[in-house]
Amino acid sequence: MQAEKWVVGDEYDEVAFARLKHALGRLRYIVQDEWNGMAGSQDIHHWTAIGPDGQLTIESETYVGLFVEGASSLIAELQAQYERTG
């Protein structure tokens, strides 16, 4: 399994968040773990989502953006669903 990181958009992009949430729901992902924190000027939000074919990590971090990490095949499937939601 090759891991991949996909930068979805800016951490403050509400449209990107909504599209990602919709795409995850269509692919039947469920959030199993969620936490957030601050370190200096960095605001970090972290979610672990479990789907039928595996696990994805979603994070939103100041100056880094909104991104998803997981197996390349899962990222490709999510990206395709995300594009269909636009």
C-alpha positions as CSV (number, residue, x, y, z in Angstrom):
1,M,0.0,0.0,0.0
2,Q,1.5,3.3,-1.1
3,A,0.5,6.3,1.0
4,E,-0.4,9.6,-0.6
5,K,-1.2,13.1,0.7
6,W,-3.7,15.2,-1.2
7,V,-4.0,18.9,-0.4
8,V,-7.7,19.7,-1.0
9,G,-7.6,23.4,-0.4
10,D,-7.0,26.2,2.1
11,E,-7.8,25.5,5.8
12,Y,-10.5,28.2,5.8
13,D,-12.2,27.1,2.6
14,E,-15.7,26.3,3.7
15,V,-16.8,25.1,0.2
16,A,-13.8,22.6,0.1
17,F,-14.8,21.3,3.5
18,A,-18.5,20.9,2.4
19,R,-17.5,19.1,-0.8
20,L,-15.0,16.8,1.1
21,K,-17.7,16.0,3.7
22,H,-20.2,15.2,1.0
23,A,-17.7,13.0,-1.0
24,L,-16.7,11.1,2.2
25,G,-20.4,10.5,3.0
26,R,-21.1,9.2,-0.6
27,L,-18.2,6.7,-0.2
28,R,-19.6,5.7,3.3
29,Y,-16.7,6.9,5.4
30,I,-17.5,7.4,9.1
31,V,-15.4,9.6,11.4
32,Q,-14.0,7.4,14.2
33,D,-11.7,9.9,15.9
34,E,-11.5,13.6,16.1
35,W,-9.2,16.0,18.0
36,N,-8.0,19.6,17.7
37,G,-5.4,21.8,19.3
38,M,-3.2,24.9,19.1
39,A,0.5,25.3,19.0
40,G,1.5,28.9,18.9
41,S,-0.2,30.4,15.8
42,Q,-1.0,26.9,14.4
43,D,-4.6,25.7,14.7
44,I,-4.9,22.0,13.9
45,H,-8.0,19.8,13.4
46,H,-7.6,16.1,12.9
47,W,-10.1,13.4,11.9
48,T,-9.7,9.7,11.2
49,A,-12.3,8.3,8.8
50,I,-13.0,4.6,8.3
51,G,-14.6,3.4,5.1
52,P,-15.4,0.1,3.5
53,D,-11.9,-0.2,1.9
54,G,-9.7,1.4,4.6
55,Q,-8.8,4.4,6.7
56,L,-8.1,8.1,5.8
57,T,-6.6,10.8,7.9
58,I,-8.0,14.3,7.3
59,E,-6.3,17.4,8.8
60,S,-6.8,21.1,8.6
61,E,-3.8,23.1,9.7
62,T,-3.1,26.9,9.7
63,Y,-0.6,27.7,6.8
64,V,-0.7,24.1,5.6
65,G,-4.3,23.8,4.4
66,L,-6.9,21.0,4.3
67,F,-5.5,17.7,3.4
68,V,-6.2,14.0,3.3
69,E,-3.7,11.2,3.8
70,G,-4.1,7.5,3.0
71,A,-3.6,4.7,0.5
72,S,-3.2,6.0,-3.1
73,S,-6.2,4.0,-4.3
74,L,-8.4,5.5,-1.6
75,I,-7.2,9.0,-2.3
76,A,-7.9,8.5,-6.0
77,E,-11.4,7.3,-5.3
78,L,-12.1,10.2,-3.0
79,Q,-10.7,12.7,-5.5
80,A,-13.0,11.4,-8.2
81,Q,-16.0,11.6,-5.9
82,Y,-15.0,15.1,-4.8
83,E,-14.8,16.2,-8.4
84,R,-18.3,14.9,-9.0
85,T,-19.7,16.9,-6.1
86,G,-18.5,20.2,-7.7
